[in-house]
Amino acid sequence: MSAQVARSVRLTTLLRGFGLCAQEFAATQPKAVIAAVRTEYHRLAKEQHPDHVPEVQKAEATKRFIQLQGNFEEVVKLLEAGVRPAG
């Protein structure tokens, strides 16, 4: 598998994690895809934020939140680098 294909597959996987269908965005401008991902990121961040869980769950919620943030940043970098979702 070439590096470009691997990056495309990774982008597709990340988009699925945000509840988005990569096929719907295959022909969409990267800025529009970033906007859709940002919307879903904000929705998920509100749901998963560590401040919104009981104290005993904060450590796990923090890990999930950091992962969510990292995934969002990776999606944006891939799209800005011209990677298109596999479809």
Secondary structure, DSSP 8 states (H G I E B T S, - for coil): --HHHHHHHHHHHHHHHTT--HHHHTTS-HHHHHHHHHHHHHHHHHHH-GGGS-GGGHHHHHHHHHHHHHHHHHHHHHHHTT-----
